[in-house]
Each structure stands twice: as C-alpha cells, then as structure tokens.
Amino acid sequence: MRNPLRRTLLAFALACASVAPQVNAADVPAQQQTQVPGYYRMMLGNMEVTALYDGYTKLKTKLFHNISEPDMQKLLARMFVDSSSGIQTAVNAFLVNTGTHLILVDSGTAQCFGPTMGAIQGNLRAAGYQPEQIDTVLLTHLHPDHACGINDQGKAAFPNATVYVAKAEADYWLNKEVALKAPKEAQPMFKLSQEAVAPYEAQGRLKLYAPGDKLAPGVEVVATPGHTPGHSAYLFSSEGQNLLLWGDIVHSHSLQFAQPEVSLEFDVDSKQAIATRLKVFADAAQKQLWVGGAHLPFPGLGHVRAETVGYAWVPIEYAPVASKKP
C-alpha cells in the first residue's frame, strides 16, 4: 500500500516548485567588490585606540635573511601563505585619544609607494576624526612607509600637530652628509624622509627627543634600535593596562615569531635588530602586554605568546568597543 502522507508531501513540493519565482540574472545586484573602512577600535583603560589601515605591500622572500629557503617555505605553508608573488605585509598606523591629546603613531605612506597603500587619511575620517584634530604625531622611525603620510604634497597633512622623532633617528636620516655616503639604492629613502618632515621643520614643529624624555602623559618611549639607528616604540598606559606600539619589530608574522632571528634586508644593523626583537618579544610575553605592529595583519593588535621554541602571534578578537561613557 502506498503511503498517503508521502504522496501529499510530494504533491506539495511539486506545487511549490511550480509557483517559485523565476530569478532573472539581470535582477541580481552587481557584486560590490569593496572592503569595509580600514579602522578598528579598542579601549585601553580610559584611552581609545583606533588602528588605521594604510594598505599593503608584498615583500620578496629574498629580502628575509638567516633562514633557508626550505625552512622559510615550511613556515609560510603552515600559515597558508603563497609567496610566489611575495609575502603580503600590512601597513598600519594607530590613533590614540588619551582624553587630553589626540596622538597618531606613524602615518602611513601617502603617495610614496603606489596604489595599494596611502589610505590613512580616508580611514581616519571614516573613523570619525579629522586631520586638523591631531595634536601629536609620534614616529617610530623615518622610513617613508611610516613618515610620508605626514606630508600632503609639500604641506603639513596634520596642520596642528607637533611631530616627534628620536634624535638618533634624525641624526641619521635627516643628515645630508650621511645621505651622500649611503649606497646609491638607499639614497631615495633619505630623500623621502627629509621631504616628509620638511613642512614641520620649517614651522618649528619637528621635535627631537632623547631616551627618557616625556612626550605626553601616559606615554613612555622605549628604545628599540636596529632596524634603524633611532627606531623607537611607544608604551601607552592607562588604568593598569599597557599597549606597546612597536613599529617595525616584525615584518612577517609568518616567519619572525617562530624564528625571531630572521632579519630583513632593510635593517640598518641586523644583529642589533635581532637582539631587540628577542628582548621585545620576551617582555611582551612575560608582561602580557597588548602590542600593535605596523606590519602585522590588520588591525595589528594582539599579544605575544612564548612557545617551547620561539613565539606566536595571538591577534585581537573582534568585539564591540567597551565604552565608559555615562
């Protein structure tokens, strides 16, 4: 005997199919193929931290030293990275509203490095702030992917800001005699760095600091030389929470956490850069610091975890901003 319930369900399904709307391909909306604005916020005690995405670049594998090609490919494969066209590396900056100062740490590339970068200004506005509101810019170093963004076609991109950079950094990149003695391929870097700070220097708003100087309440300078002579990180502290914005301690999270001894072609002193990275990793892991990196996958915020061998990057989890507004 046939199942009457089954016959009923089959008849219902056929009836539904016969009246189902026919979708015309022309009615399907076009794909958007655009990304969300590149900013992400977190609270650090009473400080609001906004990560700003400038874009990305790709670094050729030959730029990384102290690692064999097989070991490199093994680490990259472990992170599902296809390095055939280079290792993608983000460029990030960080905006910190302390309640008394609006501080930008690094500024991105502006128009110095092609169409995949230069988005800081747009993402800053998307995040609800205006360039005129920034009163302080702290540069981790004077490489163009960190400093070019302070210059807008020869004018100050942040017209009300004072720009701070370590004296040891300025003594190197802003010294015309040092630039003339540099290898020919490095001289464009000197030129871009000098052009970036020129409007602020002309207006007396470029300030050089020495280790131990106080730049703003709740901000400590941490000397991290090696990548460049005066490379510096900035430790922000509020209500017992700490965030270390470390600049270029890492260029590839796939390689340099697992093997901190991997150096980069662009390091001015690779031996010192490695020693600095090992110290920073150890401190960040032991103290459980929040860290923010210019070349970590956006938003570049998270923690460092010590492993049996080497370290691991633990990125922040997406979450609403823990607002303290009444």
C-alpha positions as CSV (number, residue, x, y, z in Angstrom):
1,M,0.0,0.0,0.0
2,R,1.3,3.4,-0.9
3,N,2.0,5.9,1.9
4,P,-0.7,8.7,1.6
5,L,1.5,11.1,3.7
6,R,4.4,10.7,1.3
7,R,2.0,11.3,-1.7
8,T,0.8,14.5,0.0
9,L,4.3,15.9,0.7
10,L,5.4,15.1,-2.9
11,A,2.4,16.9,-4.3
12,F,3.0,19.9,-2.0
13,A,6.7,20.1,-3.1
14,L,5.8,20.0,-6.8
15,A,3.2,22.7,-6.3
16,C,5.7,24.9,-4.6
17,A,8.2,24.4,-7.3
18,S,5.7,25.3,-10.0
19,V,5.0,28.7,-8.3
20,A,8.5,29.5,-7.3
21,P,9.6,32.9,-8.7
22,Q,12.0,32.7,-11.6
23,V,15.0,34.9,-10.9
24,N,16.4,36.8,-13.9
25,A,20.1,37.2,-13.9
26,A,19.6,40.9,-14.7
27,D,17.8,41.3,-11.4
28,V,20.8,40.1,-9.2
29,P,22.7,43.2,-7.8
30,A,26.2,43.7,-9.1
31,Q,29.0,42.5,-6.8
32,Q,30.3,45.3,-4.6
33,Q,33.9,44.2,-4.5
34,T,34.9,46.9,-2.0
35,Q,36.1,46.4,1.6
36,V,34.8,48.0,4.8
37,P,36.6,51.1,6.0
38,G,40.0,50.2,7.5
39,Y,39.7,51.1,11.1
40,Y,39.3,49.1,14.3
41,R,38.8,50.3,17.9
42,M,39.7,49.1,21.3
43,M,39.8,50.7,24.8
44,L,42.9,50.7,26.8
45,G,41.7,51.8,30.3
46,N,40.4,55.3,29.6
47,M,42.3,55.6,26.3
48,E,40.6,55.0,23.0
49,V,42.9,53.2,20.5
50,T,42.0,53.2,16.8
51,A,44.0,51.1,14.4
52,L,44.1,52.7,10.9
53,Y,44.8,50.7,7.7
54,D,47.1,52.3,5.2
55,G,47.2,49.3,2.8
56,Y,49.6,46.5,2.0
57,T,52.8,45.7,0.1
58,K,54.4,42.5,-0.9
59,L,58.0,41.6,0.2
60,K,60.1,39.3,-1.9
61,T,61.3,36.3,0.0
62,K,64.9,37.1,-0.8
63,L,64.6,40.2,1.5
64,F,64.5,37.9,4.5
65,H,67.8,36.6,5.8
66,N,69.1,34.0,8.3
67,I,66.7,31.3,7.2
68,S,67.0,28.7,4.5
69,E,64.5,28.6,1.6
70,P,63.1,25.2,2.6
71,D,62.6,26.4,6.2
72,M,61.0,29.6,5.0
73,Q,58.6,27.8,2.7
74,K,57.6,25.4,5.5
75,L,56.7,28.3,7.8
76,L,54.8,30.1,5.1
77,A,52.9,27.0,4.1
78,R,52.0,26.5,7.8
79,M,50.2,29.9,7.6
80,F,48.7,29.1,4.2
81,V,50.9,31.9,2.6
82,D,51.6,31.6,-1.1
83,S,54.8,33.5,-1.6
84,S,55.1,33.2,-5.4
85,S,54.3,36.9,-5.8
86,G,55.8,37.9,-2.4
87,I,54.8,37.9,1.2
88,Q,51.9,40.3,1.8
89,T,52.6,42.8,4.6
90,A,50.1,45.3,6.0
91,V,50.9,48.9,6.8
92,N,49.2,50.2,9.9
93,A,49.1,53.3,12.0
94,F,47.5,53.9,15.4
95,L,45.4,56.8,16.7
96,V,45.2,57.2,20.5
97,N,42.7,59.5,22.1
98,T,44.1,59.9,25.6
99,G,41.4,62.4,26.7
100,T,43.9,65.2,26.7
101,H,45.8,64.5,23.5
102,L,44.9,63.0,20.1
103,I,48.1,61.2,19.2
104,L,48.9,59.5,15.8
105,V,51.7,56.9,15.9
106,D,53.2,56.6,12.4
107,S,51.3,58.0,9.4
108,G,51.5,55.5,6.5
109,T,52.8,56.1,3.1
110,A,50.6,58.8,1.5
111,Q,51.6,58.7,-2.2
112,C,55.2,57.4,-1.8
113,F,54.6,53.8,-2.6
114,G,51.9,53.1,-5.2
115,P,48.2,52.4,-5.3
116,T,47.9,49.6,-2.7
117,M,48.8,52.0,0.1
118,G,48.1,55.6,1.2
119,A,44.6,55.1,2.8
120,I,45.3,56.6,6.2
121,Q,43.6,59.9,5.6
122,G,40.4,58.3,4.3
123,N,40.3,55.8,7.1
124,L,41.0,58.5,9.7
125,R,37.9,60.4,8.5
126,A,35.9,57.2,8.3
127,A,36.8,56.6,12.0
128,G,35.2,59.9,12.9
129,Y,38.3,62.1,13.2
130,Q,39.8,64.9,11.1
131,P,43.5,65.5,10.4
132,E,43.2,69.0,12.0
133,Q,42.3,67.5,15.3
134,I,45.6,65.6,15.7
135,D,47.9,67.5,18.0
136,T,50.8,65.0,18.3
137,V,52.5,62.6,15.8
138,L,54.9,60.1,17.2
139,L,57.1,58.4,14.5
140,T,58.7,55.1,15.3
141,H,61.3,55.8,12.7
142,L,61.7,57.8,9.5
143,H,61.3,55.1,6.8
144,P,58.8,56.5,4.2
145,D,56.1,53.9,4.9
146,H,55.9,55.5,8.4
147,A,56.7,59.1,7.7
148,C,55.4,60.0,4.2
149,G,51.9,60.3,5.5
150,I,52.6,63.5,7.5
151,N,53.2,65.3,4.2
152,D,50.4,66.3,1.8
153,Q,52.0,67.4,-1.4
154,G,54.6,69.6,0.3
155,K,52.2,70.8,3.1
156,A,51.6,69.5,6.6
157,A,49.0,66.8,6.4
158,F,48.3,67.4,10.1
159,P,48.4,71.2,10.3
160,N,48.0,71.5,14.1
161,A,50.3,68.6,15.1
162,T,53.8,68.6,16.5
163,V,55.9,65.7,15.1
164,Y,58.3,63.8,17.4
165,V,61.1,61.6,16.4
166,A,64.2,60.2,18.2
167,K,67.3,62.4,17.9
168,A,69.4,59.3,16.9
169,E,66.9,58.7,14.1
170,A,67.0,62.3,12.8
171,D,70.8,62.4,13.1
172,Y,70.9,59.5,10.6
173,W,68.0,60.1,8.1
174,L,68.0,63.9,8.1
175,N,71.8,64.3,7.9
176,K,72.7,65.2,4.3
177,E,76.3,64.1,4.8
178,V,75.2,60.6,5.9
179,A,72.8,60.5,2.9
180,L,75.6,61.3,0.4
181,K,77.7,58.5,1.8
182,A,74.9,56.0,1.7
183,P,74.7,53.3,-1.1
184,K,73.0,54.7,-4.2
185,E,70.0,52.4,-3.9
186,A,69.3,53.8,-0.3
187,Q,69.5,57.5,-1.2
188,P,65.8,57.7,-2.3
189,M,64.9,56.6,1.3
190,F,66.8,59.6,2.7
191,K,65.2,62.0,0.2
192,L,61.7,60.8,1.0
193,S,62.3,61.0,4.8
194,Q,63.7,64.5,4.5
195,E,60.8,65.7,2.3
196,A,58.3,64.2,4.7
197,V,59.3,66.3,7.8
198,A,60.2,69.5,5.9
199,P,56.9,71.4,6.5
200,Y,57.1,70.7,10.2
201,E,60.8,71.5,10.4
202,A,60.1,74.9,8.7
203,Q,57.4,75.7,11.2
204,G,59.4,74.7,14.3
205,R,57.0,71.7,14.9
206,L,59.5,68.9,14.4
207,K,60.8,67.9,17.9
208,L,63.7,65.6,18.6
209,Y,63.8,63.6,21.8
210,A,66.3,61.6,23.7
211,P,65.7,58.3,25.6
212,G,63.9,59.1,28.9
213,D,62.2,62.2,27.6
214,K,58.4,62.6,28.5
215,L,56.3,63.3,25.4
216,A,52.8,63.1,26.8
217,P,51.0,61.8,29.9
218,G,50.7,58.0,29.9
219,V,53.2,57.6,27.1
220,E,56.7,56.1,27.6
221,V,59.4,56.0,24.9
222,V,61.0,52.5,24.5
223,A,64.3,52.5,22.6
224,T,64.2,49.6,20.0
225,P,67.2,50.3,17.8
226,G,68.5,48.0,15.0
227,H,66.0,48.2,12.2
228,T,67.1,51.9,12.1
229,P,69.5,53.7,14.4
230,G,66.8,55.5,16.5
231,H,63.9,53.2,16.0
232,S,61.5,53.6,18.9
233,A,58.4,52.0,20.3
234,Y,55.8,53.8,22.5
235,L,54.2,52.3,25.6
236,F,50.8,53.7,26.4
237,S,49.4,53.0,29.9
238,S,46.0,53.6,31.4
239,E,44.3,52.1,34.5
240,G,46.8,49.3,34.7
241,Q,46.6,48.3,31.0
242,N,49.5,48.7,28.7
243,L,49.9,48.8,24.9
244,L,53.3,48.8,23.2
245,L,53.1,50.2,19.7
246,W,56.3,48.8,18.3
247,G,56.8,49.9,14.7
248,D,58.9,47.5,12.7
249,I,59.9,44.9,15.2
250,V,58.1,42.4,12.9
251,H,57.7,42.5,9.1
252,S,56.3,38.9,8.6
253,H,54.2,37.3,11.4
254,S,54.6,34.0,9.5
255,L,58.3,34.0,9.9
256,Q,59.6,36.2,12.6
257,F,57.6,35.0,15.6
258,A,58.5,31.4,15.0
259,Q,62.1,32.3,14.2
260,P,63.0,35.8,15.7
261,E,66.5,35.6,14.3
262,V,65.1,36.1,10.8
263,S,66.2,39.6,9.7
264,L,65.3,41.9,6.9
265,E,67.3,43.4,4.1
266,F,66.2,46.9,5.2
267,D,67.6,46.5,8.7
268,V,70.5,49.1,9.2
269,D,72.0,46.8,11.9
270,S,70.6,43.3,11.6
271,K,72.4,41.9,14.6
272,Q,71.0,44.7,16.8
273,A,67.6,44.3,15.3
274,I,67.5,40.6,16.2
275,A,68.6,41.3,19.7
276,T,66.0,44.0,20.1
277,R,63.2,41.7,18.7
278,L,64.2,38.9,21.2
279,K,64.0,41.4,24.1
280,V,60.7,42.9,23.0
281,F,59.1,39.5,22.4
282,A,60.3,38.3,25.9
283,D,59.0,41.4,27.6
284,A,55.7,41.5,25.8
285,A,55.0,37.8,26.5
286,Q,56.1,37.9,30.2
287,K,54.2,41.1,30.9
288,Q,51.2,40.1,28.8
289,L,51.3,43.5,27.0
290,W,48.9,44.5,24.3
291,V,51.0,45.2,21.3
292,G,50.4,46.9,18.0
293,G,52.6,46.4,15.0
294,A,52.9,48.5,11.8
295,H,53.3,45.4,9.7
296,L,51.1,42.8,11.4
297,P,47.9,41.7,9.8
298,F,45.3,44.5,10.3
299,P,44.3,45.7,12.8
300,G,47.7,44.7,14.0
301,L,46.7,44.4,17.7
302,G,47.1,41.4,19.9
303,H,49.5,39.6,22.2
304,V,52.8,37.7,22.0
305,R,52.8,34.1,23.4
306,A,56.0,32.3,24.3
307,E,56.3,28.8,22.7
308,T,58.7,26.0,23.6
309,V,60.7,27.3,20.6
310,G,60.1,30.8,19.5
311,Y,56.9,32.8,19.9
312,A,53.4,33.0,18.5
313,W,51.2,35.9,17.5
314,V,47.7,36.0,19.1
315,P,45.5,38.5,17.3
316,I,42.8,40.5,19.0
317,E,39.3,39.1,18.7
318,Y,36.6,41.3,17.1
319,A,34.4,42.9,19.8
320,P,32.3,46.0,20.5
321,V,34.1,48.9,22.0
322,A,33.8,48.7,25.8
323,S,32.6,52.3,26.2
324,K,32.9,54.0,29.5
325,K,30.5,56.8,28.6
326,P,27.9,57.6,31.3
